[in-house]
Amino acid sequence: MSRIHYDLCARDSHLTLGHETRIMGIVNCTPDSFSGDGKLLQGKDSSACLRFARKLIREGADILDIGGESTRPGARSVSSAEEIRRIIPVIKKLSGNVKAPISVDTSKLEVAQRALDAGASIVNNIRGTRSSKGFLKMVRDHQACIVIMHMRGTPATMHQYARYKNIVSEVVEELKIAVEKCLEIGIKKDRIIVDPGIGFAKTVDQNLVLINQLNRLNVLHCPILLGTSRKSFIGQVLQKDVDARLMGTAATLTAGVIQGAHIVRVHDVGPIKETLRMTDAILNAHT
């Protein structure tokens, strides 16, 4: 199977995408993440996050995604000040101690600004299809990379918006409009990643269809990020609690990579690294 290759730029960092599936390791600096991992880092100084991030890199993470606000279904928003308090010390320590590009998982302009100033080079915006011009100009001015994720509503309300006539066509169209907006603002094409937003304003069946037809996002001519790690649709299919969804996660990511995903966002970096090495070996084999 032919794989689409991209050269991704994020400030001074460069990643080649296509031959090897890249891993974005999740570092949750939140007390209420759906997976519960953020609780492990609460009540400690930021050195705990630094140790955790280094562990993810040893296991094979190519990018670190730092988040200070839960985006689980029904989650309430936190203030910019609280989000900044949670993540900026971590990003400052990481930027001086690791070579992997640092991503900030936020949709708030002030938080993203502070994160970029602290050393982040990627902004992972869950409300990417509705980013303001000011937000996009800030990304442009820092020569950062942006992840545009598809979502309708907010984490607290998104379940109300999981209504589509054609899930794949509508997600592609809404992402296309967002990509065009980025280009009009002046963000270069090699600094844009698209994410179909698995689990965000989608039903179980809609998530499965999106993964099955992920290659239709190739018309956007941008790298594709896929985030399925431990999500509830896996639990509903397998009838598994959040801490028993590793194999389900691996299956969704294998299917997604076969359908064109370039980057996967995961909690369990070590086991998923092995899964992806095998998947990549198969996809890169030639007769």
C-alpha positions as CSV (number, residue, x, y, z in Angstrom):
1,M,0.0,0.0,0.0
2,S,1.4,3.4,-1.0
3,R,1.9,5.8,2.0
4,I,1.7,9.5,1.7
5,H,4.7,11.3,3.1
6,Y,5.0,14.7,4.6
7,D,7.7,16.9,6.1
8,L,6.3,18.5,9.3
9,C,7.8,21.7,10.7
10,A,7.2,23.0,14.2
11,R,9.4,26.0,14.8
12,D,12.9,24.6,14.7
13,S,11.7,20.9,14.9
14,H,11.3,18.8,11.8
15,L,9.6,15.4,11.5
16,T,9.3,13.2,8.5
17,L,6.0,11.5,8.4
18,G,4.8,8.5,6.4
19,H,7.5,5.8,6.5
20,E,7.2,5.5,10.3
21,T,4.1,6.3,12.3
22,R,4.9,8.9,14.9
23,I,3.7,8.8,18.5
24,M,2.4,11.7,20.5
25,G,2.6,10.8,24.2
26,I,0.0,12.2,26.5
27,V,1.0,14.1,29.6
28,N,-2.1,15.0,31.6
29,C,-1.5,17.6,34.2
30,T,-5.2,17.5,35.3
31,P,-6.9,16.0,38.4
32,D,-10.0,14.9,36.3
33,S,-8.8,13.3,33.1
34,F,-11.1,10.5,32.0
35,S,-8.2,8.0,32.0
36,G,-7.2,8.8,35.5
37,D,-3.5,9.3,34.6
38,G,-3.5,13.0,35.5
39,K,-4.2,12.1,39.1
40,L,-0.8,10.5,39.3
41,L,0.9,13.8,38.8
42,Q,-1.3,15.9,41.0
43,G,-0.1,17.1,44.4
44,K,3.5,16.8,43.3
45,D,5.9,19.4,41.9
46,S,6.4,19.6,38.1
47,S,9.5,17.3,38.3
48,A,7.0,14.4,38.5
49,C,5.7,15.4,35.0
50,L,9.2,15.7,33.8
51,R,10.1,12.2,34.9
52,F,6.8,10.9,33.3
53,A,7.6,12.7,30.1
54,R,11.1,11.3,29.9
55,K,9.6,7.8,30.5
56,L,7.3,8.3,27.5
57,I,10.3,9.3,25.3
58,R,12.3,6.3,26.4
59,E,9.3,4.1,25.4
60,G,9.2,5.7,21.9
61,A,7.2,9.0,22.0
62,D,8.2,11.4,19.2
63,I,6.1,14.3,20.5
64,L,4.9,15.2,24.0
65,D,1.4,16.6,24.4
66,I,0.9,18.6,27.6
67,G,-2.6,19.3,28.8
68,G,-4.0,21.2,31.8
69,E,-7.8,20.9,31.2
70,S,-9.9,17.7,30.9
71,T,-11.8,17.4,27.6
72,R,-13.7,14.2,28.6
73,P,-17.4,14.2,27.8
74,G,-19.3,16.5,30.2
75,A,-16.1,18.2,31.4
76,R,-16.4,21.7,32.7
77,S,-13.9,24.4,31.5
78,V,-11.2,25.7,33.8
79,S,-9.9,29.2,33.9
80,S,-6.8,30.2,31.8
81,A,-5.0,31.1,35.0
82,E,-5.5,27.6,36.4
83,E,-4.5,25.9,33.1
84,I,-1.4,28.0,33.0
85,R,-0.6,27.2,36.6
86,R,-0.8,23.5,35.8
87,I,1.2,23.3,32.6
88,I,3.7,26.2,32.1
89,P,6.2,24.9,34.8
90,V,6.1,21.5,33.1
91,I,6.7,22.9,29.6
92,K,9.5,25.1,30.8
93,K,11.3,22.2,32.3
94,L,10.7,19.9,29.3
95,S,11.8,22.5,26.7
96,G,15.2,22.6,28.4
97,N,15.6,18.9,29.0
98,V,14.1,16.9,26.0
99,K,14.6,17.1,22.3
100,A,11.1,15.9,21.3
101,P,8.8,18.7,20.1
102,I,6.4,19.8,22.8
103,S,2.7,20.2,22.1
104,V,0.2,22.1,24.2
105,D,-3.3,20.7,24.4
106,T,-5.4,23.8,24.7
107,S,-8.0,25.9,22.9
108,K,-7.4,29.1,24.9
109,L,-5.3,31.8,23.2
110,E,-3.7,33.1,26.4
111,V,-2.7,29.5,27.4
112,A,-1.3,28.7,24.0
113,Q,0.6,32.0,23.9
114,R,2.2,31.3,27.3
115,A,3.0,27.7,26.3
116,L,4.7,28.8,23.0
117,D,6.7,31.4,25.0
118,A,7.8,28.6,27.4
119,G,9.1,26.4,24.6
120,A,6.2,24.5,23.0
121,S,6.2,24.3,19.2
122,I,2.8,22.6,18.5
123,V,-0.7,23.8,19.5
124,N,-3.2,20.9,19.7
125,N,-6.6,22.7,19.5
126,I,-9.6,20.5,20.1
127,R,-11.8,23.3,18.8
128,G,-9.6,23.7,15.7
129,T,-12.4,24.1,13.2
130,R,-13.6,27.2,15.1
131,S,-10.2,28.8,15.9
132,S,-10.3,32.6,15.9
133,K,-8.2,34.7,13.6
134,G,-6.3,36.0,16.6
135,F,-5.5,32.4,17.7
136,L,-4.3,31.5,14.2
137,K,-2.2,34.6,13.8
138,M,-0.5,33.8,17.1
139,V,0.4,30.3,15.8
140,R,1.6,31.9,12.5
141,D,3.8,34.5,14.3
142,H,5.5,31.8,16.4
143,Q,6.1,29.6,13.3
144,A,4.4,26.9,15.3
145,C,2.5,23.8,14.1
146,I,-1.2,23.5,14.7
147,V,-3.4,20.4,15.1
148,I,-6.9,21.2,13.9
149,M,-9.3,18.8,15.5
150,H,-13.0,18.3,14.5
151,M,-15.5,18.9,17.2
152,R,-19.0,20.4,17.5
153,G,-20.2,22.1,20.7
154,T,-18.0,21.8,23.8
155,P,-16.9,18.8,25.9
156,A,-19.9,19.6,28.2
157,T,-22.4,19.8,25.3
158,M,-20.9,17.8,22.4
159,H,-23.1,14.8,22.8
160,Q,-26.0,16.9,21.6
161,Y,-24.3,17.6,18.3
162,A,-23.6,14.0,17.1
163,R,-26.1,14.3,14.2
164,Y,-24.8,13.9,10.7
165,K,-26.3,13.0,7.3
166,N,-22.9,11.7,6.2
167,I,-20.3,11.6,9.1
168,V,-17.2,11.4,6.9
169,S,-18.2,13.9,4.3
170,E,-19.2,16.5,6.9
171,V,-16.0,16.0,9.0
172,V,-13.9,16.4,5.9
173,E,-15.8,19.5,4.7
174,E,-15.5,21.2,8.1
175,L,-11.8,20.4,8.4
176,K,-11.3,21.7,4.8
177,I,-12.8,25.1,5.8
178,A,-10.5,25.2,8.8
179,V,-7.4,24.4,6.8
180,E,-8.2,27.1,4.2
181,K,-8.6,29.6,7.1
182,C,-5.2,28.7,8.4
183,L,-3.7,29.1,4.9
184,E,-5.4,32.5,4.5
185,I,-4.0,33.7,7.8
186,G,-0.5,32.7,6.6
187,I,0.2,29.4,8.4
188,K,2.3,27.3,6.1
189,K,0.9,24.0,4.8
190,D,3.8,22.1,6.4
191,R,2.7,23.3,9.8
192,I,-0.9,22.0,9.7
193,I,-2.1,18.6,11.0
194,V,-5.8,17.5,10.9
195,D,-7.6,15.3,13.4
196,P,-11.1,13.8,12.8
197,G,-11.9,14.1,16.5
198,I,-12.7,10.6,17.5
199,G,-15.1,10.6,20.5
200,F,-15.9,14.3,20.1
201,A,-19.5,14.8,19.1
202,K,-19.6,11.3,17.6
203,T,-21.5,8.2,18.5
204,V,-19.9,4.8,18.7
205,D,-20.9,3.8,15.2
206,Q,-19.8,7.2,13.8
207,N,-16.3,6.8,15.4
208,L,-16.0,3.3,13.8
209,V,-17.0,4.6,10.4
210,L,-14.5,7.5,10.6
211,I,-11.6,5.1,11.4
212,N,-12.7,2.7,8.6
213,Q,-12.8,5.6,6.1
214,L,-9.9,7.7,7.5
215,N,-8.2,7.7,4.1
216,R,-10.9,10.1,2.8
217,L,-9.1,12.8,4.8
218,N,-6.2,12.6,2.4
219,V,-8.1,15.1,0.1
220,L,-7.0,17.8,2.7
221,H,-3.3,17.2,1.8
222,C,-2.3,17.4,5.5
223,P,-0.9,14.8,7.9
224,I,-3.6,13.0,9.9
225,L,-3.5,12.6,13.7
226,L,-5.6,9.9,15.2
227,G,-6.5,9.9,18.9
228,T,-8.4,6.8,20.2
229,S,-6.5,5.9,23.3
230,R,-8.7,4.3,26.0
231,K,-11.8,6.1,24.7
232,S,-15.3,5.2,25.7
233,F,-16.3,3.8,22.3
234,I,-13.7,1.1,22.8
235,G,-15.2,0.4,26.2
236,Q,-18.7,0.1,24.7
237,V,-17.6,-2.2,21.9
238,L,-15.5,-4.5,24.2
239,Q,-17.4,-3.9,27.5
240,K,-14.1,-3.0,29.1
241,D,-13.3,-0.4,31.8
242,V,-10.9,2.4,31.0
243,D,-7.8,0.6,32.4
244,A,-8.5,-2.5,30.2
245,R,-8.7,-0.9,26.8
246,L,-5.1,-1.3,25.6
247,M,-5.8,-4.1,23.1
248,G,-8.9,-2.2,21.8
249,T,-6.8,0.9,21.4
250,A,-4.1,-1.0,19.5
251,A,-6.7,-2.4,17.1
252,T,-8.2,1.0,16.3
253,L,-4.7,2.5,15.7
254,T,-3.6,-0.4,13.5
255,A,-6.8,0.1,11.4
256,G,-6.2,3.9,11.4
257,V,-2.6,3.6,10.3
258,I,-3.6,1.3,7.5
259,Q,-6.1,3.9,6.4
260,G,-3.5,6.7,6.4
261,A,-2.9,8.0,10.0
262,H,0.6,9.6,10.3
263,I,0.6,10.4,14.1
264,V,-1.2,8.6,16.9
265,R,-1.9,10.2,20.3
266,V,-1.7,7.6,23.1
267,H,-1.3,7.0,26.9
268,D,0.4,3.6,26.6
269,V,3.4,4.5,24.5
270,G,5.5,1.3,25.0
271,P,3.0,-1.3,23.9
272,I,1.6,0.9,21.1
273,K,5.2,1.5,19.8
274,E,5.5,-2.3,19.3
275,T,2.1,-2.4,17.6
276,L,3.1,0.4,15.2
277,R,6.5,-1.1,14.4
278,M,4.8,-4.2,13.2
279,T,2.1,-2.3,11.3
280,D,4.7,-0.1,9.7
281,A,6.8,-3.1,8.7
282,I,3.9,-4.7,6.9
283,L,2.9,-1.4,5.1
284,N,6.5,-0.7,4.1
285,A,7.1,-4.2,2.7
286,H,7.6,-4.4,-1.1
287,T,7.8,-7.4,-3.4
